[in-house]
Amino acid sequence: MELDTLADLNLVSNFLAFQNYDSIQPVDCIVLCGSSILHCAETIFSTLRSAPALTSTLVICGGIGHSTPFLYAAIAKNSRYADLRNLIEGLPESSVLDIILERDYGKAAIEESGCRIVVETKSTNCGANAIETRKILESLNIPMPKSMLIVQDPTMSLRTHASFQKSYADVPNPPRFSTFPTFVPNLREEGGELVWDIPGVNPAGLWDVERFVDLVLGEVPRLRDNDEGYGPRGKGFVVHVDVPDEIEEAWRRLSNRFERRR
């Protein structure tokens, strides 16, 4: 692959990851969105096991959507969780992650330390993650969080952040939203192949490169604020997102380079 193409892919990937922090900061509420990238959940769970006082509420959200089979597949090929594959088949994504939290990361001890854990099972996309998270917090009479940390698959982190802003747009003093995708995907070329270049992250638990490219290419059009996009001028699923010219230009070059499959 040409170095320019690789640079474009990493540039757009970093934009979509929208990482506000390099580590988890104390917040009123952490929202963990279900996905096939188990590193996200493992990072949150292991951190709360060590420091449950970082948040008073953890919401694990995610129902059954078009990407749920990828989560089942990730469980099946992970040596730590493969024995759960029959148990979790057909379950919402949040329930799958909750089972892992309970079995492997000491859920009971985290709760006993004062962190309330809420499992939301209805949402099937980024916008619904935000809507259903707000609904379930309000239904449980949990006070409006002043701060909320959103943890999502890095390819959807920016869009999810914009979805939460949209969901709370009617609130005079909405939560202060931040994002922590747990890592930023970067690729490098090795022996003529694209390989992951993410220190501390097991590449076996990541997307295959072809799917990753599809996700990146499919995400930028969703973020646009035009007739076809998800912004206020389009479908209205998210608040306005500024997509810099350099990102649009990189996306156009990538679209010309790769066949769109999603």
C-alpha positions as CSV (number, residue, x, y, z in Angstrom):
1,M,0.0,0.0,0.0
2,E,1.2,3.5,-0.8
3,L,2.4,5.4,2.3
4,D,0.0,8.3,1.5
5,T,-3.0,5.9,1.6
6,L,-1.8,4.5,5.0
7,A,-1.4,8.0,6.3
8,D,-4.9,8.9,5.2
9,L,-6.4,5.8,6.8
10,N,-4.7,6.5,10.1
11,L,-5.7,10.2,9.9
12,V,-9.4,9.4,9.5
13,S,-9.2,6.7,12.2
14,N,-7.7,9.1,14.7
15,F,-10.4,11.6,13.9
16,L,-13.2,9.1,14.5
17,A,-11.7,7.7,17.7
18,F,-12.1,11.2,19.3
19,Q,-10.1,10.3,22.4
20,N,-10.4,13.0,25.0
21,Y,-8.2,11.3,27.6
22,D,-5.4,8.8,27.7
23,S,-6.8,7.2,30.9
24,I,-10.1,6.9,32.7
25,Q,-10.9,10.1,34.7
26,P,-13.3,10.3,37.7
27,V,-16.9,10.9,36.4
28,D,-20.4,10.6,37.7
29,C,-21.3,8.0,35.0
30,I,-19.4,5.7,32.6
31,V,-21.3,4.4,29.6
32,L,-19.8,1.3,28.1
33,C,-21.3,0.6,24.6
34,G,-21.4,-3.0,23.5
35,S,-19.2,-3.9,20.6
36,S,-17.0,-6.8,19.3
37,I,-13.9,-5.0,20.5
38,L,-13.5,-6.7,23.9
39,H,-10.5,-4.5,24.8
40,C,-12.9,-1.7,25.5
41,A,-14.9,-3.6,28.1
42,E,-11.8,-5.3,29.5
43,T,-10.1,-1.9,30.1
44,I,-13.2,-0.5,31.9
45,F,-13.8,-3.6,33.9
46,S,-10.2,-4.1,35.1
47,T,-9.9,-0.4,36.0
48,L,-13.1,-0.4,38.0
49,R,-12.0,-3.6,39.8
50,S,-8.9,-1.7,40.9
51,A,-10.6,1.7,41.5
52,P,-14.4,1.3,41.8
53,A,-14.7,4.9,43.2
54,L,-13.9,6.3,39.8
55,T,-17.6,6.5,39.1
56,S,-20.9,6.1,40.9
57,T,-22.7,4.5,37.9
58,L,-21.6,2.2,35.1
59,V,-24.1,1.7,32.3
60,I,-23.5,-1.2,30.0
61,C,-25.6,-0.6,27.0
62,G,-26.4,-2.6,23.9
63,G,-29.2,-4.8,22.6
64,I,-29.1,-7.1,19.5
65,G,-28.1,-5.3,16.3
66,H,-26.4,-5.9,13.0
67,S,-23.0,-6.1,14.6
68,T,-23.9,-8.5,17.5
69,P,-22.7,-11.6,15.6
70,F,-19.2,-10.1,15.5
71,L,-19.3,-9.9,19.4
72,Y,-20.4,-13.6,19.5
73,A,-17.5,-14.5,17.2
74,A,-15.0,-12.5,19.3
75,I,-16.1,-14.4,22.4
76,A,-15.8,-17.7,20.6
77,K,-12.2,-17.1,19.4
78,N,-11.0,-15.6,22.7
79,S,-9.3,-18.3,24.8
80,R,-10.4,-16.6,28.1
81,Y,-14.1,-16.5,27.1
82,A,-14.6,-19.2,24.6
83,D,-16.3,-21.5,27.1
84,L,-19.1,-18.9,27.2
85,R,-20.0,-19.1,23.6
86,N,-23.0,-21.3,24.0
87,L,-24.3,-19.4,27.0
88,I,-24.2,-16.0,25.4
89,E,-25.7,-17.0,22.0
90,G,-28.8,-14.9,21.4
91,L,-28.2,-12.5,24.3
92,P,-28.0,-8.7,24.0
93,E,-24.5,-7.3,23.8
94,S,-24.8,-5.6,27.2
95,S,-25.8,-8.9,28.8
96,V,-22.8,-10.7,27.3
97,L,-20.5,-8.1,28.7
98,D,-22.3,-8.2,32.1
99,I,-21.6,-12.0,32.2
100,I,-17.9,-11.3,31.6
101,L,-17.9,-8.6,34.3
102,E,-19.5,-10.9,36.8
103,R,-17.4,-14.0,36.1
104,D,-14.0,-12.4,35.5
105,Y,-13.8,-9.0,37.0
106,G,-15.6,-9.1,40.4
107,K,-18.8,-7.3,39.6
108,A,-20.2,-7.9,43.1
109,A,-17.1,-6.3,44.8
110,I,-17.3,-3.3,42.5
111,E,-21.0,-2.8,43.4
112,E,-20.3,-3.3,47.1
113,S,-17.8,-0.5,46.8
114,G,-20.6,1.9,45.8
115,C,-20.6,1.7,42.0
116,R,-24.1,1.0,40.7
117,I,-24.1,-1.1,37.6
118,V,-27.0,-0.8,35.1
119,V,-27.5,-3.0,32.1
120,E,-29.5,-1.6,29.2
121,T,-30.6,-4.2,26.6
122,K,-32.8,-2.3,24.0
123,S,-30.4,-0.1,22.0
124,T,-29.3,-1.3,18.6
125,N,-27.2,1.6,17.3
126,C,-25.2,4.7,18.5
127,G,-28.3,6.9,18.6
128,A,-30.3,4.4,20.6
129,N,-27.3,3.9,23.0
130,A,-27.7,7.5,23.9
131,I,-31.6,7.6,24.1
132,E,-31.9,4.3,26.0
133,T,-29.1,5.2,28.4
134,R,-30.9,8.4,29.3
135,K,-34.2,6.6,29.6
136,I,-32.9,3.9,32.0
137,L,-31.1,6.4,34.2
138,E,-34.2,8.4,34.5
139,S,-36.4,5.4,35.1
140,L,-34.2,4.3,38.0
141,N,-34.3,7.9,39.5
142,I,-30.5,8.2,39.2
143,P,-29.7,11.9,39.4
144,M,-28.7,13.6,36.2
145,P,-24.9,13.0,35.8
146,K,-22.8,16.2,35.8
147,S,-20.1,14.3,33.9
148,M,-20.4,11.2,31.6
149,L,-17.6,9.2,30.0
150,I,-18.5,7.4,26.8
151,V,-16.6,4.2,25.9
152,Q,-17.3,2.9,22.4
153,D,-15.6,1.1,19.6
154,P,-13.1,3.6,18.3
155,T,-14.6,3.7,14.8
156,M,-17.8,5.0,16.3
157,S,-16.6,7.0,19.2
158,L,-17.1,10.5,17.7
159,R,-20.6,9.6,16.4
160,T,-21.6,8.2,19.7
161,H,-20.4,11.3,21.5
162,A,-22.6,13.4,19.1
163,S,-25.5,11.1,19.7
164,F,-25.3,11.6,23.4
165,Q,-25.2,15.4,22.9
166,K,-28.3,15.1,20.8
167,S,-30.1,13.0,23.3
168,Y,-29.6,15.6,26.1
169,A,-30.0,18.7,23.9
170,D,-33.3,19.6,25.6
171,V,-31.6,19.7,29.1
172,P,-30.6,23.2,30.4
173,N,-27.5,21.8,32.1
174,P,-26.6,18.6,30.3
175,P,-23.8,16.3,31.4
176,R,-20.3,17.1,30.4
177,F,-19.5,14.4,27.8
178,S,-16.1,13.0,27.2
179,T,-14.9,10.0,25.3
180,F,-12.4,7.2,26.0
181,P,-12.3,4.6,23.3
182,T,-9.4,2.9,25.3
183,F,-7.1,3.0,22.2
184,V,-6.7,4.7,18.9
185,P,-6.4,2.3,15.9
186,N,-3.3,2.8,13.8
187,L,-1.9,0.6,11.0
188,R,1.6,0.2,9.5
189,E,2.9,-1.8,6.6
190,E,5.0,-4.9,7.3
191,G,6.2,-7.2,4.5
192,G,3.7,-5.8,2.1
193,E,0.8,-6.3,4.5
194,L,-1.1,-4.0,6.8
195,V,-0.7,-4.8,10.4
196,W,-1.9,-3.2,13.6
197,D,0.4,-0.7,15.3
198,I,-1.2,-0.3,18.8
199,P,1.1,-0.9,21.7
200,G,-0.6,-2.9,24.5
201,V,-3.5,-4.1,22.5
202,N,-3.7,-7.7,21.3
203,P,-4.3,-7.5,17.5
204,A,-6.1,-10.9,17.6
205,G,-9.0,-9.1,19.3
206,L,-9.4,-6.3,16.7
207,W,-11.2,-6.1,13.3
208,D,-9.8,-7.7,10.3
209,V,-8.3,-5.0,8.2
210,E,-10.8,-5.2,5.4
211,R,-13.7,-4.7,7.9
212,F,-11.9,-1.9,9.6
213,V,-11.5,0.0,6.3
214,D,-15.2,-0.6,5.5
215,L,-16.1,0.9,8.9
216,V,-13.9,3.9,8.5
217,L,-15.2,4.6,5.0
218,G,-18.8,4.2,6.1
219,E,-18.5,6.5,9.2
220,V,-17.6,9.8,7.6
221,P,-20.7,10.1,5.5
222,R,-22.8,9.5,8.6
223,L,-21.2,12.4,10.4
224,R,-21.9,14.9,7.7
225,D,-24.5,17.6,8.2
226,N,-26.2,17.3,4.8
227,D,-29.2,15.7,3.3
228,E,-27.7,12.2,3.4
229,G,-25.9,12.6,6.8
230,Y,-27.0,12.1,10.4
231,G,-26.6,15.8,11.3
232,P,-29.5,18.3,11.9
233,R,-29.8,19.0,8.1
234,G,-30.2,15.3,7.4
235,K,-31.6,12.5,9.5
236,G,-31.2,14.5,12.7
237,F,-29.6,11.6,14.7
238,V,-26.6,13.7,16.0
239,V,-25.7,17.2,16.7
240,H,-23.7,19.1,14.1
241,V,-20.2,17.7,13.8
242,D,-17.4,19.7,12.1
243,V,-15.6,17.4,9.6
244,P,-12.4,19.2,8.7
245,D,-11.4,19.6,5.0
246,E,-8.3,17.4,5.5
247,I,-10.6,14.6,6.8
248,E,-12.9,14.9,3.8
249,E,-10.0,15.0,1.4
250,A,-8.4,11.9,3.0
251,W,-11.8,10.1,2.9
252,R,-12.2,10.9,-0.8
253,R,-8.8,9.5,-1.6
254,L,-9.5,6.4,0.5
255,S,-12.9,5.9,-1.2
256,N,-11.2,6.0,-4.6
257,R,-8.6,3.5,-3.4
258,F,-10.9,1.0,-1.8
259,E,-14.1,-0.6,-3.0
260,R,-17.0,0.4,-0.7
261,R,-18.5,-2.7,0.8
262,R,-20.8,-1.2,3.5
